[in-house]
Amino acid sequence: MADSIFPDMQACVLCEDVRQEASGQQSLVGILGVIPAPSLPLGFFKLCLWTRWCGGLGTFTQHSAILTPDEESPLAQSEVEFHLPALDAHATNVHVFGGLQFQEFGVHTVEIRVDGQLRFRFPLPVVPVHGTAPV
């Protein structure tokens, strides 16, 4: 058997919070696919990136980042080491990005790398919202 087998991403969700339940399970709160902004800058106390890894063997480092629309500058980034002791094991990582401020409208990018290799990326649009819906 090999010393290390690169893991597969089972899931990835950007949300406003991850809560640990009394049962040990996690609840994801405020799942985000787009960020509506009435004005800029738009601040968040925190955003969480929840990832689940499986099918691997060994110790790995996950680096996660939210990039500005030009994809040159990280708005936020975080790194965590995780271990998969067997092929049937899984690892759940929660990156907490605190004190975020989105300074511009446009499509930001969420990027996940493991041991330096790009494993997943997805768009995070920050879009202007004007007015309110009638009650």
ABEGO torsion letter per residue (X at the ends): XBABBBBBBABBBBBABBBBBAAGBBBBBGBBABBBBABOBBBBABBBBBBBBBGBBEBBBBBBBBBBAAGABBABBBBBBBBBABAABBBBBBBBBBGBBBABBEBBBBBBBBGGBBABBBBBBBBBBBEBBBX
